[in-house]
């Protein structure tokens, strides 16, 4: 499929030069809106380039925001001093912080690609079948909805542009996010979506194009994001009905490796590695292919252990590690199965499937953050190699080093195919980035039914239990709304970790006092294991929303608290709900002035 997609894409890139400025003002050297597209073939090329543009959103070598923003929350960590990322969790962003304003430009760049095709599509309607016309239009409007939804999440009110701009057509004020969401949902007309195939032929298109089931899932996601629960439930149910016999949860191997460094390693690479690209859980994914110019990323380098020549750039937080339940379905503070001196045994298998912790191995190489461990075994060759995570050149950047991310790394997107890549000087990675999978659809359906008036709570329970059953976790028995809400929030936290949902989830979810979770979890120290690599003796408090906090006076053994502060997070209510609009937008758009900036910037 990638070869077919690449052939069409290569021609498309030659045709489309794109729109460069912030609100995609039309460049003089681009194709004319009066002549492009002029045929069905050109329209298809334009649609594919619109999809491809999503792949160009990369920050710190990683697809952004879908693969990085969880590291800017309570459940993820970033290597100390890595670019400007700590500014996101210390309320110190400004309107000139490029890492915060980058996404804004990418949104309008993508919108510009879309409009280049959409503006002239009606003019060539007679050159294709009605079905093909509706399919192209549905794909383009769904893509536009996807990026505008992101814009509203991160920036709030934004200019809504619905056509290609000319050099003298660029003054657009901010539209309220409520109006933007109203508009994109109206644009995602059911009649158009129904013209899409349930799933594009897998052999030809893989997961690169939005089919009907994925489009309804996207519509349900947007409704859920903005509290439109009845609509979210309606569209999620439609997507689930369409998915029967087409999409399903991918089986995962939940074998527990009591002695990981000898017996082997856990892996979910059949879902999150290269095999995932052909599994039936992925409903839509951003495509990468090293054969296409600028169509790779380097996430493998950012996420990998330094023993494998990686950057150890980010990973799960201690709070996330302590969030994972024990195998009896209880928290570590409630379960009799938990032993702080043997903390990884009897835990939700997703801890080891999704997170890399000391005492295991990754890509067949031993992983240890103990400074006393000078060498580790490479089981690929049988040789002992330098433990670059703790000793040697630049080991301070190791996972638990003085400039490291905090002791743990992400395993979720690891694939043994990376092993050879990272040991060379090539950091290219062409792993596609799944942005809609069937597990998320189940969680959308569950949350919508939990939160809407008159929702089907038994249906929500069944949705959650399907995901838990896959990893052999006990079924949720709660049938009341509060208990199911707690179960749902646990599942979204652990099942979707590192996939880019957490940043907005904690800003839209509220606790029993009506405060957003972000107000609580993004204030105070973010802890990491001691530099010695000792096991945490901290006894956390775990709320019904599955947020984790610590009291330095509370330990499992009564000894001194042995976690260290990685960063002290600070969240200012009334400011940190959003990122700032770019300074360049305020200076170049006459319809947006400094007083129109988000509060606090």
Buried (B, 14 or more C-beta within 10 A) or exposed (E): BBEEBBEBBEBBBEBBEBBBBBBBBBBEEBBEBEEBBBEBBBBBBBBBBBBBBBBBBBBBBBBBBBBBBBBBBBBBBBBBEBBBBBBBBBBEBEBEBEBBBBBBBBBBBBBBBBBBBBBBBEEBBEBBEEEBBBBBBBBBBBBBBBBBBBBBBBBBBBBBBEBBBEEEEBEBBBBEBEEBBBBBBEBBBBEBBBBBEBBBEEEEBBBBBBBBBBBBBBBBBBBBBBEBBBBBBBBBBBBBEBBEEBBBBBEBEBEBBEEBBEEBBBBBBBBBBBBBBEBBBBBBBBBBBEEBEEBBBBBBBBBBBBBBBBBBBBBBBBBBBBBBBBBEBBBBBEBEBBBBEEBBEBBBBBBBBBBBBBBBBBBBBBBBBBBEBEBBBBBEEEEEBBBBBBBEEEBEBBBBBEBBBBBBBBBBBBBBBBBEBBBEEBBBBBBBBBBBBBBBBBBBBBBBBBBBEEBBBEBBBBBBBBBBEBBEBBEBEBEEBEBBBBBBBBBBBBBBBBBBBBBBBBBBBBBEEEEBBBBBBBBBBBBBBBBEBEBBBBBBEBBBBBBBBBEEEBBBEEEEBBBBEBBEBEBBEEBBBBBBBBBBBBEBBEEBEEEBBBEBB
